[in-house]
Amino acid sequence: MSPVRHRKVLILGYRAVGKTSLAHQFVEGKFVECYEPTVESTYNKMVVVGKDEFQLQLVDTAGQDEYTILPHSFVIGIHGCVLVYSVTSLQSFQVVKTLHTKLHESRGKTRMPVVLVGNKADLALQSREVRTDEGKKLAESWGAIFLESSAKESQVTMGICMKLIEEIDRVDNSYGKSNSCHLM
């Protein structure tokens, strides 16, 4: 097996969309029912994707809103980002658009792999405010991966992180490479 590769991932989204629940489910394999606002937490987990082993560090941030200023320190050393909204909150969907713009502005021209997650899909029957196709369309416009999830389901949560690691790897491997012809 090749040496362990380190990946640092930022989790951003409006308050109470399930960022901490997703992170906790991924690392611990458990759903935490009670809600306690997060200031900032970091979770670590070793994962294997294909033949590669990764030390994944998840940076779980406090809930943001449309007026949040993303500190430059948030994006230093970050390999990818999970942007989370709740399918039961149109406001959280609007905020995630703003956060993506701010993230893009803070990174400059460097492409950052992103997974857009419509969380709380288990509550969609009762109170869905954001349709699945709206999430897909937004992710496509960003060139991002889209998934709907429930922090109650560990398989889906694991899939989010695996998809992001694969996307980070794909971007890293294509960085600096072009499909153009070079005359020598």
C-alpha positions in Angstrom: 0.0 0.0 0.0 1.3 3.5 -0.8 2.1 6.0 2.0 -0.8 7.7 3.8 -2.0 10.9 2.1 -3.5 13.7 4.1 -6.7 15.5 3.0 -8.2 18.5 4.8 -11.9 19.1 4.1 -14.0 22.1 5.1 -17.7 21.7 5.9 -19.8 24.8 5.3 -23.5 25.6 5.4 -26.2 27.6 7.2 -26.9 26.9 10.8 -28.8 23.7 11.8 -28.5 22.0 8.4 -26.7 19.0 9.8 -23.0 19.7 9.2 -22.0 18.4 12.6 -24.3 15.4 12.3 -22.8 14.5 9.0 -19.3 14.7 10.3 -20.1 12.8 13.5 -21.9 10.1 11.5 -18.9 9.7 9.1 -16.3 9.5 11.9 -18.3 7.7 14.7 -20.9 5.9 12.7 -23.6 7.3 15.0 -26.4 9.9 14.6 -26.5 12.5 17.3 -30.2 13.5 17.9 -29.7 16.7 20.0 -28.7 19.9 18.4 -25.9 22.0 19.9 -24.5 24.8 17.8 -20.9 24.3 16.8 -18.1 26.9 17.2 -15.6 24.9 15.2 -14.6 21.2 15.5 -12.1 19.0 13.8 -12.7 15.3 13.1 -10.0 12.8 11.9 -10.5 9.4 10.3 -8.4 7.0 8.2 -10.1 5.9 5.1 -9.1 3.7 2.2 -10.2 4.6 -1.3 -9.2 2.1 -3.9 -5.6 1.2 -3.1 -4.8 4.5 -1.3 -5.0 5.3 2.4 -6.0 8.8 3.4 -5.9 10.6 6.7 -9.0 12.7 6.4 -9.4 15.8 8.5 -12.9 17.3 8.6 -13.2 20.9 9.7 -16.7 21.4 11.0 -17.5 25.1 11.0 -20.1 27.2 12.9 -23.2 27.9 10.8 -22.8 30.7 8.4 -25.3 33.1 6.8 -25.3 35.3 3.8 -23.4 38.0 5.7 -20.6 35.7 7.0 -17.1 36.7 6.1 -15.0 33.6 5.3 -11.7 34.1 7.1 -8.7 33.4 4.8 -7.5 30.9 7.5 -10.6 28.7 6.6 -9.2 28.0 3.1 -5.5 27.7 3.8 -4.5 24.0 3.4 -8.0 22.9 2.4 -8.2 20.3 -0.3 -11.9 20.3 -0.8 -15.2 21.5 0.6 -18.6 20.0 1.5 -21.3 22.6 1.1 -24.4 21.6 3.0 -28.0 22.8 2.9 -31.2 21.3 4.3 -33.8 20.2 1.7 -36.3 21.5 4.3 -35.0 25.1 4.2 -35.0 27.3 1.1 -33.0 29.9 3.1 -30.2 27.4 3.6 -30.1 26.7 -0.1 -29.8 30.5 -0.8 -27.0 30.8 1.8 -25.0 27.9 0.3 -24.9 29.8 -3.1 -23.4 32.8 -1.3 -20.9 30.6 0.6 -19.8 29.1 -2.7 -19.2 32.5 -4.2 -17.2 33.6 -1.1 -15.2 30.4 -1.2 -14.4 30.9 -4.9 -13.4 34.5 -4.2 -11.1 33.5 -1.4 -9.4 30.8 -3.4 -8.8 32.9 -6.5 -8.3 30.9 -9.6 -7.3 27.7 -7.9 -10.1 25.1 -8.4 -11.4 23.6 -5.2 -13.3 20.3 -5.4 -16.8 20.7 -3.9 -19.6 18.3 -3.0 -23.0 19.9 -2.6 -25.1 18.1 -0.1 -28.9 18.4 0.3 -29.2 17.1 3.8 -32.2 16.0 5.8 -33.6 14.0 2.9 -35.4 11.8 5.4 -37.6 14.7 6.3 -38.4 15.6 2.7 -41.9 14.0 2.6 -43.1 16.3 5.4 -41.5 19.6 4.6 -39.3 19.7 1.5 -38.6 23.3 0.3 -35.8 22.5 -2.2 -36.4 20.0 -5.0 -33.7 17.5 -5.9 -33.4 18.9 -9.5 -32.7 22.3 -8.0 -29.7 20.9 -6.1 -28.5 19.0 -9.1 -28.7 22.0 -11.4 -26.8 24.2 -8.9 -24.0 21.6 -8.5 -23.8 21.2 -12.3 -23.4 25.0 -12.7 -20.4 24.8 -10.3 -18.9 21.7 -11.8 -19.5 20.0 -8.4 -20.8 16.6 -7.2 -24.3 16.5 -5.8 -25.8 14.2 -3.3 -28.9 14.2 -1.1 -28.4 12.6 2.3 -29.6 12.0 5.8 -27.1 12.2 8.6 -29.1 9.2 10.0 -27.7 7.0 7.2 -24.0 6.1 7.5 -23.7 4.6 4.0 -24.7 7.9 2.3 -22.5 9.9 4.7 -19.5 7.7 3.9 -20.3 8.2 0.2 -20.1 12.0 0.5 -16.5 11.8 1.8 -15.5 9.1 -0.6 -16.8 11.1 -3.6 -14.9 14.2 -2.4 -11.6 12.3 -1.9 -12.0 10.9 -5.4 -12.7 14.4 -6.8 -9.7 15.9 -4.9 -7.5 13.2 -6.3 -8.9 13.8 -9.8 -8.2 17.6 -9.6 -4.8 17.0 -8.1 -3.8 14.6 -10.9 -5.0 17.0 -13.6 -3.5 20.1 -12.0 -1.1 21.8 -14.4 -1.9 19.4 -17.2 -3.7 20.6 -20.2 -5.4 19.0 -23.2 -3.8 21.4 -25.6 -1.1 20.8 -28.2 2.4 22.1 -27.6 4.8 22.8 -30.4 8.4 22.0 -29.7 
